[in-house]
Amino acid sequence: MLNRRRFFGDAGIGLGSIALAHLLSRQGLLGATVSGLEPLRPVIEPGRPYAPRKSHFEPKAKNVLMIFCSGACSHLDTFDYKPELIRRHGMPMPGQEKLITFQGEQGALTRSPWEFKPRGKSGKMISELVPHLGALADEMCFIHSMQGKTNTHGPGENYMSTGNTLDGFPSLGAWVTYALGSADQSLPAYVAIPDHRGKPQNSVNNWAPGFLPAAFQGTEFNATHPIRNLARPGSIASDRDRATRGFLQRLNEQHAARFPGDSELAARIASYELAARMQLTIPEVADLSNEPAHILKLYGADEGGSKILETRAAYARNCILARRLVEKGVRFVQVFNGAYQTGGEGVSNWDGHKDLQGQYSLHGPVLDKPTAALLIDLKQRGLLENTLVVWCTEFGRMPTFQKGAKGRDHNPSGFTTWMAGAGVKKGFSHGSTDEFGYKAVENIVTVHDFHATILHLLGLDHERLTYYHNGLERRLTDVDGQVVKNILA
């Protein structure tokens, strides 16, 4: 029988158990996570958030270089060849005649305006829109069965960058640097390189730390607009500048000694010290004037005379900057191709709704030559052996054209990504969409699977890499995700 005394006694035991579980979880002592495995949270040294940390197991890759095409680049016009789409050009998509997608009703099935040709020894069919990348098909590992959760750009960018459609969650790069730190203590552990014309639609959320410590946010700059206010003022002599920084360091050390164990103070001091070191390193790494002429030509960074060549040259310089950062040991570099808006010019990314051929005829050449040169350059320098290059976009596009338009609508049901370099098979394709390229049907890969695989190649178990937040052991992959073992070399 439940009386008053027993009720309050049971309530007290229950609340005490909740409190105990909370304390044990915060200290990493609470038996298991959802996966049934004990968390392996990295130990962050006070004042040294970027110190190198060991992976869970031997990694295949030391660095990640991610190329993100903002606006949802069409798989059907680049890397996913569909002969049936060509054969049924102009016909309704069977069973989907009344399909309504993001912007409305769909028209007929529409073949790509660009021919597909077999490339390399693998014979991979790749579009003439990206011939330079096509020539490197034997270096790439394609995933043709990606699926997303949303057909809206902002949430789609969030999902690909953070594993969640909502704002406020840590980016992939933030998770990686939280887990592993950085090999170079004079540069940021994580750098985001936006398009020179502007940011992606969801802006800094693509490289934000979310609920992780702020130290793990990506540092944003590009070759056109390097970090400002880092240079020493001309009125201050270099020896005086060094003496001032030395004095500040001594004051910081004394202040930290007065408050031992204050992790927030230690992290703040570490951030200022990194900023001081960056005064010397960032201007040097962002200065491309010492790149040899043949490298500038390889990327197309020396071209001009037209809007498209100048746009390509700016993206090419960002690709060179990315290579230089990887060379210096920056753990995670994220390069964006395509800005959301450019002032009065409107949308200037891969969002090909109205006139796909007209828009992609501009975007394709901008992406193609510099990105291919980046792979070639990394390989020639021996960097591709330890660097995982990832190409992605937020979702795919429809095999139909929209009614009343000459472009393709949003399609998260099936799209393509690819990887190259450390730890993945070369000249290989995994999964497939249906005969029209509408839905992923074979060996489906979710974004959580995609992220789990990237972490695995870095020597990290995605089920055990956690951060305690709001009463939960949070993961990049939430409670989902499987490593795509079929693509591993």
C-alpha positions in Angstrom: 0.0 0.0 0.0 1.3 3.4 -1.0 1.2 5.8 2.0 2.5 9.3 2.4 5.9 8.3 3.9 6.6 5.7 1.2 5.6 8.1 -1.6 8.1 10.7 -0.4 10.8 8.0 0.2 10.4 6.6 -3.3 10.4 10.1 -4.8 13.6 10.9 -2.9 15.3 7.7 -4.2 14.2 8.5 -7.8 15.5 12.0 -7.7 18.7 10.9 -6.2 19.2 8.3 -8.9 18.6 11.0 -11.6 21.2 13.3 -10.0 23.7 10.4 -9.7 23.2 9.5 -13.3 23.7 13.1 -14.3 27.0 13.4 -12.3 28.3 10.0 -13.6 27.4 11.0 -17.2 29.2 14.3 -16.9 32.3 12.5 -15.8 32.1 9.9 -18.5 31.4 7.1 -16.0 27.9 6.3 -16.9 28.2 2.7 -18.3 27.2 3.1 -21.9 25.8 5.2 -24.7 22.9 4.3 -26.9 25.3 2.1 -28.9 26.1 0.0 -25.8 29.7 1.3 -25.9 31.4 3.5 -23.3 32.0 7.0 -24.6 35.6 7.9 -25.6 35.5 11.7 -25.1 38.8 13.5 -25.9 40.6 15.0 -22.9 41.0 18.7 -23.6 44.0 20.2 -21.8 43.1 23.5 -20.2 44.5 26.3 -22.3 45.5 23.9 -25.1 42.3 23.1 -27.1 44.2 22.5 -30.3 46.9 20.2 -28.9 47.2 17.0 -31.0 45.1 14.1 -29.5 45.2 10.4 -30.3 42.6 8.8 -32.5 40.6 5.8 -31.3 42.5 3.5 -33.6 45.0 3.8 -36.4 43.8 6.3 -39.0 44.0 6.1 -42.8 43.7 9.9 -43.1 45.3 12.7 -41.2 43.5 15.6 -42.8 40.2 16.2 -44.5 39.7 18.7 -47.4 35.9 19.1 -48.1 34.6 20.8 -51.3 31.0 21.8 -50.8 28.9 22.9 -53.8 26.3 25.2 -52.5 22.9 25.2 -54.1 22.5 21.4 -54.8 24.6 20.4 -57.8 22.7 18.1 -60.1 24.1 14.5 -60.1 22.2 13.9 -63.4 24.3 16.5 -65.2 27.7 15.6 -63.7 28.5 12.1 -62.4 25.3 9.9 -62.5 24.8 8.5 -66.0 21.2 7.4 -66.8 20.7 5.9 -70.3 17.0 5.4 -69.6 16.6 9.1 -69.0 18.0 9.7 -72.5 15.7 7.1 -74.0 12.6 8.5 -72.3 13.5 12.2 -72.8 10.3 14.2 -73.1 8.0 11.6 -71.5 6.3 11.7 -68.1 8.1 9.9 -65.3 6.1 6.6 -64.8 4.0 6.7 -61.7 4.9 10.2 -60.9 2.8 12.2 -63.4 1.2 14.3 -60.7 4.4 14.7 -58.5 4.7 18.0 -56.6 8.1 18.9 -55.4 9.7 21.9 -53.7 8.7 24.5 -56.3 5.6 22.8 -57.7 4.4 20.4 -60.4 6.9 18.5 -62.5 7.1 18.4 -66.3 8.6 15.7 -68.5 11.8 13.6 -68.0 14.7 15.6 -69.4 18.1 14.3 -70.4 21.2 16.2 -69.5 22.3 18.9 -72.1 25.8 17.5 -71.7 27.0 14.2 -73.2 28.5 11.6 -70.9 31.7 9.8 -72.0 33.7 6.9 -70.5 36.7 8.1 -68.5 40.0 6.4 -67.5 40.7 2.7 -67.2 37.5 2.3 -65.1 35.4 3.5 -68.0 33.3 5.7 -65.6 30.7 7.7 -67.5 31.1 11.4 -66.6 29.5 14.5 -68.1 31.3 16.9 -70.5 30.3 19.6 -68.0 33.3 18.5 -65.9 35.9 17.1 -68.3 38.9 17.9 -66.1 37.4 16.0 -63.2 36.3 13.3 -65.6 39.9 12.7 -66.5 40.6 11.8 -62.9 37.8 9.3 -62.6 40.3 6.6 -61.7 41.2 8.5 -58.5 37.7 8.9 -57.3 35.3 6.8 -55.2 31.7 7.7 -56.1 28.7 7.2 -53.8 25.6 7.3 -56.0 23.0 6.4 -53.4 23.0 9.4 -51.0 19.8 10.3 -49.4 18.9 13.5 -47.4 16.0 14.5 -45.1 15.0 17.9 -46.5 14.4 19.6 -49.9 15.2 23.1 -48.5 18.6 24.6 -48.9 19.3 26.0 -45.4 18.3 22.8 -43.6 20.0 20.8 -46.3 23.3 22.6 -45.8 22.8 22.0 -42.1 22.2 18.3 -42.6 25.3 17.8 -44.7 27.5 20.0 -42.5 26.3 19.1 -39.1 24.1 15.9 -39.3 21.0 17.8 -38.2 18.5 19.9 -40.2 18.2 22.5 -37.3 20.6 25.3 -36.4 22.8 25.1 -33.3 24.6 21.8 -33.9 28.4 21.3 -34.3 29.8 21.0 -37.8 31.7 18.0 -39.0 34.9 20.0 -38.9 34.2 21.1 -35.3 33.7 17.5 -34.2 37.0 16.4 -35.9 39.1 19.2 -34.3 37.4 18.5 -30.9 38.5 14.9 -31.3 41.9 15.3 -32.7 43.2 18.8 -32.3 45.8 20.0 -34.8 49.3 19.2 -35.8 50.2 22.9 -36.2 49.7 25.1 -33.2 50.4 28.4 -35.1 47.4 27.9 -37.4 43.7 27.2 -36.8 42.8 23.6 -36.5 39.8 24.1 -38.8 39.5 26.6 -41.7 36.4 27.4 -43.7 37.0 29.0 -47.1 33.8 30.6 -48.5 33.3 31.5 -52.1 34.8 35.0 -52.9 31.3 36.2 -53.9 29.7 35.5 -50.6 28.7 32.8 -48.0 26.5 29.7 -48.5 22.9 30.1 -47.6 23.3 29.0 -44.0 26.5 31.0 -43.7 28.6 30.3 -40.6 26.4 27.5 -39.3 28.2 25.3 -41.9 31.4 25.7 -39.8 30.0 26.5 -36.4 30.9 24.7 -33.1 27.2 24.4 -32.0 27.2 23.2 -28.4 30.9 22.2 -28.5 33.4 24.8 -27.0 33.7 27.9 -29.1 37.4 27.1 -29.8 36.4 24.5 -32.3 34.6 26.8 -34.7 36.1 27.0 -38.2 38.2 30.1 -38.8 36.7 31.9 -41.9 38.9 33.4 -44.6 39.7 33.0 -48.3 42.4 34.0 -50.8 40.5 37.1 -51.9 39.7 38.3 -48.4 42.3 37.0 -45.9 41.8 37.7 -42.2 42.0 41.4 -41.6 43.9 43.3 -38.9 46.5 40.6 -38.4 49.4 42.6 -39.8 51.6 44.5 -37.4 51.0 48.3 -37.7 53.9 49.9 -39.6 54.4 52.4 -36.8 55.4 49.6 -34.4 58.9 48.1 -34.7 59.1 44.3 -34.8 61.3 44.0 -31.7 58.9 46.2 -29.7 56.0 44.1 -30.9 57.7 40.9 -29.8 58.5 42.5 -26.4 54.9 43.6 -25.9 53.6 40.1 -26.7 56.1 38.6 -24.3 55.0 40.9 -21.6 51.3 40.0 -22.2 52.2 36.3 -22.1 53.8 36.7 -18.7 50.7 38.6 -17.4 48.4 35.9 -18.8 50.5 33.2 -17.1 50.3 35.0 -13.7 46.6 35.5 -14.1 46.0 31.8 -15.0 48.1 30.8 -11.9 45.8 32.8 -9.7 42.8 30.9 -10.9 43.9 27.2 -11.3 41.3 25.0 -12.9 39.4 27.8 -14.6 39.0 26.2 -18.0 37.1 29.1 -19.5 39.9 31.5 -18.6 42.5 29.0 -20.0 40.6 28.7 -23.2 40.3 32.5 -23.6 44.0 32.9 -23.1 44.7 30.1 -25.6 42.5 31.9 -28.2 44.4 35.1 -27.8 47.7 33.4 -28.0 46.7 31.6 -31.2 45.6 35.0 -32.6 49.1 36.3 -31.9 50.8 33.4 -33.6 48.4 33.8 -36.6 49.8 37.3 -37.1 53.0 35.6 -38.4 51.5 32.5 -40.1 48.3 33.5 -41.8 49.7 36.3 -44.0 52.5 33.9 -45.1 50.2 31.0 -45.9 47.6 33.2 -47.6 50.2 35.0 -49.8 50.1 33.1 -53.1 52.7 35.4 -54.8 55.4 32.9 -54.3 53.5 30.1 -56.1 55.3 29.1 -59.3 53.8 30.1 -62.7 53.1 26.4 -63.7 51.0 25.9 -60.5 48.9 29.0 -61.1 48.4 27.9 -64.7 47.4 24.3 -63.6 44.7 25.7 -61.4 43.7 28.6 -63.8 44.5 31.1 -61.0 46.3 33.3 -63.5 43.4 33.8 -65.9 41.2 36.8 -66.5 39.6 38.9 -69.2 36.0 37.7 -68.7 33.7 37.3 -65.8 33.7 33.5 -65.9 37.6 33.4 -66.0 37.9 35.8 -63.2 35.4 33.9 -61.1 37.3 30.7 -61.8 40.6 32.3 -61.0 39.2 33.4 -57.6 38.0 29.9 -56.8 41.3 28.5 -58.1 43.2 30.7 -55.6 40.9 29.3 -52.8 41.9 25.8 -53.9 45.6 26.7 -53.8 45.1 28.2 -50.3 43.4 24.9 -49.2 46.4 22.9 -50.4 48.8 25.2 -48.6 46.7 24.8 -45.4 46.8 21.0 -45.7 50.5 21.2 -46.3 50.9 23.1 -43.0 48.9 20.4 -41.1 45.5 22.1 -40.7 43.2 19.2 -39.7 40.0 20.2 -41.5 39.7 22.5 -44.5 36.2 23.2 -46.0 36.1 25.0 -49.4 32.8 26.3 -50.7 32.0 26.6 -54.4 29.1 28.8 -55.2 27.8 31.7 -53.1 24.1 32.2 -52.1 23.9 35.8 -53.2 26.1 38.4 -54.8 24.4 41.8 -54.2 22.1 42.7 -57.0 23.1 39.8 -59.1 20.9 37.4 -57.1 21.5 33.7 -56.7 24.8 32.5 -58.1 25.2 28.9 -56.9 24.1 25.5 -58.3 20.4 26.1 -57.8 19.4 25.4 -61.4 15.6 26.0 -61.4 14.9 28.3 -64.3 17.6 27.7 -66.8 19.8 24.8 -65.9 21.9 24.8 -69.1 22.6 28.6 -68.9 23.5 28.5 -65.2 25.6 25.3 -65.2 27.5 26.5 -68.3 28.9 29.1 -66.0 29.3 27.1 -62.8 30.7 23.9 -64.4 33.9 25.4 -65.7 34.5 27.3 -62.4 34.4 24.1 -60.4 36.0 21.8 -62.9 39.5 22.9 -63.7 40.6 24.2 -60.2 39.2 21.2 -58.4 40.9 18.7 -60.7 44.1 20.7 -60.3 43.8 20.4 -56.6 43.7 16.6 -56.8 46.6 16.5 -59.2 48.7 18.9 -57.0 47.9 17.0 -53.8 49.0 13.8 -55.4 52.2 15.2 -56.9 53.2 16.4 -53.5 52.5 13.1 -51.8 49.7 14.8 -49.7 46.9 12.7 -51.1 48.2 9.6 -49.3 47.3 11.2 -45.9 44.5 13.5 -47.0 40.8 12.6 -47.6 39.3 14.8 -50.2 35.5 14.9 -50.0 33.1 16.5 -52.6 29.5 17.0 -51.6 26.4 19.1 -52.0 23.2 19.5 -49.9 21.0 17.3 -52.1 20.4 16.4 -55.7 18.0 17.5 -58.4 15.0 16.0 -60.3 15.2 14.0 -63.5 12.3 16.1 -64.8 12.2 19.8 -65.6 9.8 21.9 -63.7 6.6 22.8 -65.5 7.0 26.1 -67.2 10.8 26.2 -66.6 14.0 24.8 -68.1 15.6 23.6 -64.8 15.4 20.9 -62.3 13.8 21.1 -58.8 15.3 20.0 -55.5 15.6 16.2 -54.8 16.9 14.8 -51.5 15.8 11.2 -52.5 18.9 10.4 -54.4 22.2 12.2 -55.2 25.9 11.7 -55.6 29.0 12.5 -53.5 32.6 11.4 -54.0 35.8 10.9 -52.1 39.4 10.6 -53.1 42.7 10.0 -51.4 43.5 8.4 -48.0 41.7 5.2 -47.3 39.1 4.9 -50.1 39.0 2.8 -53.2 40.1 4.3 -56.6 37.9 4.3 -59.7 35.0 2.8 -57.7 31.3 3.4 -57.6 29.0 2.4 -54.7 25.2 2.3 -54.7 22.8 3.6 -57.4 19.7 5.5 -58.0 16.8 4.2 -60.0 16.8 4.1 -63.8 15.9 7.9 -64.0 18.1 9.0 -61.1 15.1 10.0 -58.9 15.6 7.8 -55.8 18.5 5.9 -54.2 17.6 2.2 -54.5 20.8 0.2 -54.1 23.2 0.3 -51.0 21.5 3.5 -49.7 23.9 5.9 -47.9 22.5 8.4 -45.4 24.3 11.6 -44.3 25.0 9.9 -41.0 26.6 7.0 -42.8 28.6 9.5 -44.8 29.8 11.2 -41.6 30.5 7.9 -39.9 32.8 6.9 -42.7 34.7 10.1 -42.7 35.3 9.8 -38.9 36.3 6.2 -39.4 39.0 7.1 -41.9 40.3 9.6 -39.3 40.6 6.7 -36.8 37.4 7.7 -34.9 34.5 5.6 -33.8 31.4 7.7 -34.5 29.4 5.8 -31.8 31.9 6.6 -29.1 32.9 10.2 -30.0 30.5 12.1 -27.7 29.9 15.3 -25.9 27.7 15.7 -22.9 25.0 18.4 -23.6 21.6 19.0 -22.0 21.5 15.6 -20.3 22.5 13.7 -23.4 25.6 12.1 -24.8 25.5 13.9 -28.2 27.1 12.4 -31.3 27.6 13.8 -34.8 25.6 10.8 -36.1 22.9 11.1 -33.5 21.7 7.5 -32.8 22.2 6.4 -36.4 25.0 5.8 -39.0 27.0 2.9 -40.3 30.5 3.0 -41.8 30.3 2.4 -45.6 32.8 -0.4 -45.5 32.4 -1.2 -49.2 34.3 2.0 -50.2 37.3 1.5 -47.9 40.6 0.5 -49.6 
